[in-house]
């Protein structure tokens, strides 16, 4: 039956969503309207009413209506190869690659000065921090104390905004991001340049049911969502060897630093 119907310029997609949000949003049968012997479907009753008030604004005139660029959501567990695939696809198709968690890190990096969360990598090494202090003690211990304490207080003075605190909590403990924070980040990729006209592959978002519902409620539809499913054993084989190597290097470095510290302390005692 659908093939026999004389469809509008946007076929089964909502023309108002396309015009106002530049999104291909499938229309619903219950929100259908006829204009100039063509049938149009709409995503909501409000958009249907908007179309009927001024239909000429949402139909094609001298040339076909331009379709939005490709928008892809790439999902999968940590270590499934999302980022590697996303980079290759973005390079081949000439679209932007947005790594969601990396983007969140960049938003708070100017204040935190280092990446936060369990995947941020390096843990602070106490031995490394003590080395310059002890070596300075050999020359002038009181000066060292007066230099290091103000530096610590300066770091403690940096205060995060509520939005930055929410982002940090999300990266540290997977706390859900408030809708207000998502509103300041996600819609721009659909509605603002250069993403609006070029397209993108969004790596690692949505991560939860709530985030997926957020996209739906805001009318931010990806053209395709790909989920990469990988066996746990494959992820372990992929992630464990480089992490073990890094851990061994760190342990070796710690042992070297302990030896240096021991020598320095002996010199100070002398």
C-alpha positions in Angstrom: 0.0 0.0 0.0 2.8 2.4 0.9 4.4 2.0 -2.5 1.2 3.0 -4.3 0.8 6.2 -2.2 2.0 9.5 -3.7 4.6 10.5 -1.1 5.9 14.0 -0.3 9.4 15.3 -1.0 10.8 13.8 2.3 9.2 10.4 1.7 8.4 8.8 5.2 10.6 11.3 7.1 9.2 14.3 8.9 9.7 17.5 6.7 9.6 19.8 9.7 12.3 17.9 11.6 14.4 18.0 8.5 13.9 21.7 7.9 14.3 22.9 11.6 16.7 20.3 13.1 18.3 19.0 9.9 17.5 15.4 11.0 15.9 12.5 9.2 13.2 11.7 11.8 10.8 8.9 10.7 7.2 10.2 10.7 4.3 8.3 12.3 1.2 7.1 10.5 -1.1 8.8 13.1 0.5 12.1 12.3 -0.1 12.2 8.5 -1.4 15.1 6.3 -2.1 15.6 2.7 -0.9 18.6 0.7 -1.2 19.1 -3.0 -2.2 15.4 -3.4 1.0 14.3 -1.6 1.1 12.6 1.8 3.5 13.7 4.5 4.2 12.0 7.8 5.3 13.9 10.9 7.2 13.0 14.1 4.8 14.8 16.4 1.3 16.4 16.3 2.9 19.8 17.0 5.1 19.5 13.8 2.1 18.4 11.9 0.2 21.6 12.9 3.3 23.7 12.1 3.4 22.3 8.6 -0.3 22.9 8.0 0.0 26.5 9.0 2.7 27.2 6.4 3.3 24.1 4.2 5.3 26.0 1.5 8.1 26.5 4.0 8.7 22.8 4.2 8.3 21.5 0.7 10.7 21.5 -2.3 10.5 24.3 -4.9 13.2 24.7 -7.5 15.5 21.9 -6.4 15.2 18.7 -4.3 15.5 19.1 -0.5 19.0 18.5 0.7 19.4 15.5 3.0 21.6 15.8 6.1 25.1 14.2 6.2 25.9 10.8 7.7 25.7 10.6 11.5 26.8 7.4 13.1 26.8 6.2 16.7 29.5 3.5 17.3 29.0 1.5 20.5 30.8 -1.3 22.3 32.7 -2.3 25.5 36.1 -0.8 26.4 38.7 -2.6 24.3 36.3 -3.7 21.5 38.1 -1.6 19.0 35.6 1.3 18.7 38.2 4.1 18.4 40.3 2.2 15.8 37.3 1.5 13.6 35.9 5.0 14.1 39.1 6.7 12.9 39.3 4.5 9.8 35.6 5.1 8.9 35.9 8.9 9.5 39.0 9.0 7.4 37.4 7.1 4.5 34.1 9.0 4.5 35.6 12.5 5.3 33.5 13.0 8.4 34.4 14.0 12.0 35.4 11.5 14.6 34.2 12.4 18.1 35.4 10.3 21.0 32.9 11.1 23.7 34.9 10.3 26.9 38.0 12.0 25.4 35.9 15.1 24.7 34.7 15.1 28.3 38.3 14.9 29.5 39.2 17.9 27.3 36.4 20.0 28.9 37.9 19.8 32.4 41.6 19.3 31.5 42.4 23.1 31.8 41.5 22.9 35.5 42.4 19.4 36.5 45.7 19.6 34.5 45.6 15.8 34.1 43.1 13.2 32.9 40.8 11.7 35.6 39.1 8.4 36.0 40.2 4.7 36.0 41.3 4.8 32.4 43.4 7.9 32.7 46.6 5.8 32.9 49.4 6.9 35.2 49.1 7.0 38.9 51.1 9.7 40.7 54.5 8.3 41.9 55.4 9.5 45.4 59.1 8.7 44.9 59.2 11.0 41.9 57.7 13.8 43.9 60.1 13.4 46.7 63.2 13.3 44.5 63.5 17.0 43.7 62.7 17.9 47.4 65.4 15.7 48.8 68.0 16.8 46.2 67.2 20.4 47.1 67.5 19.6 50.8 71.2 19.0 50.2 71.5 22.7 49.3 68.9 24.5 51.4 66.1 22.6 53.3 64.2 25.6 54.6 63.9 27.2 51.1 62.5 24.0 49.7 59.7 23.9 52.2 58.7 27.4 51.5 58.6 26.8 47.8 56.6 23.6 47.7 53.8 24.6 50.1 52.5 27.6 48.1 52.5 25.4 45.0 50.3 22.8 46.7 47.9 25.5 47.9 47.6 26.9 44.4 46.5 23.5 43.1 44.0 23.2 45.8 42.5 26.6 45.1 41.2 25.5 41.6 37.4 25.1 41.9 35.3 23.3 39.4 31.9 24.5 38.3 28.8 22.4 38.9 28.9 21.2 35.2 32.6 20.3 35.5 32.0 18.5 38.8 29.3 16.4 37.1 31.7 15.6 34.2 34.4 14.6 36.6 32.0 12.4 38.6 30.9 10.7 35.3 34.5 10.0 34.4 35.6 8.8 37.9 32.5 6.8 38.9 30.1 6.5 35.9 27.7 8.9 37.6 24.9 9.8 35.1 25.4 13.2 33.3 22.5 15.6 34.0 20.4 16.6 31.0 21.5 20.2 31.4 25.2 19.1 30.9 24.2 17.0 27.8 22.3 20.0 26.4 25.5 22.0 26.4 27.5 19.3 24.6 25.5 16.9 22.3 23.0 19.0 20.3 25.8 21.2 18.8 27.1 18.2 16.9 23.7 17.9 15.1 22.9 21.6 14.8 26.1 23.7 14.6 28.9 24.0 12.0 31.1 22.4 10.9 29.5 19.2 12.2 26.0 20.1 10.8 27.1 20.0 7.1 29.9 17.5 7.3 28.6 14.7 9.5 30.4 12.7 12.2 30.9 9.3 13.8 30.2 9.5 17.6 32.4 7.0 19.4 31.1 5.7 22.7 27.7 7.5 23.0 25.0 6.8 24.1 26.4 4.5 26.8 23.2 4.0 28.8 19.5 3.7 28.2 19.0 7.1 29.7 21.4 8.7 27.2 19.7 6.9 24.4 16.3 8.2 25.6 17.8 11.7 25.8 18.8 11.6 22.1 15.3 10.4 21.2 13.6 13.1 23.3 15.7 15.9 21.7 15.1 14.6 18.2 18.8 13.8 17.6 18.6 10.8 15.4 21.7 9.0 14.1 21.4 7.5 10.7 22.8 4.3 12.0 24.0 2.8 15.3 26.6 0.1 15.2 27.4 -2.1 18.2 30.7 -4.0 18.2 30.4 -7.2 20.1 33.6 -8.9 21.2 34.4 -11.9 23.3 35.8 -11.1 26.8 38.8 -13.3 26.1 39.6 -11.3 23.0 39.4 -8.0 25.0 41.7 -9.5 27.7 44.3 -10.6 25.0 44.2 -7.2 23.5 44.4 -5.0 26.6 46.3 -7.1 29.1 49.8 -7.5 27.5 50.4 -3.7 27.0 49.1 -2.9 30.5 51.3 -5.7 32.0 54.3 -4.2 30.1 53.5 -0.7 31.4 53.1 -2.1 35.0 56.5 -3.8 34.8 58.2 -0.6 33.5 56.6 1.3 36.4 57.8 -1.2 39.0 61.3 -1.1 37.5 61.2 2.7 37.7 59.9 2.6 41.3 62.8 0.4 42.3 65.3 2.7 40.7 63.8 5.7 42.4 63.8 3.9 45.8 67.6 3.3 45.3 68.1 6.9 44.4 66.1 8.1 47.4 68.1 5.8 49.7 71.4 7.3 48.4 70.0 10.8 48.7 68.9 10.2 52.3 72.3 8.8 53.1 74.0 12.0 51.7 71.6 14.2 53.8 72.5 12.2 57.0 76.2 12.7 56.3 
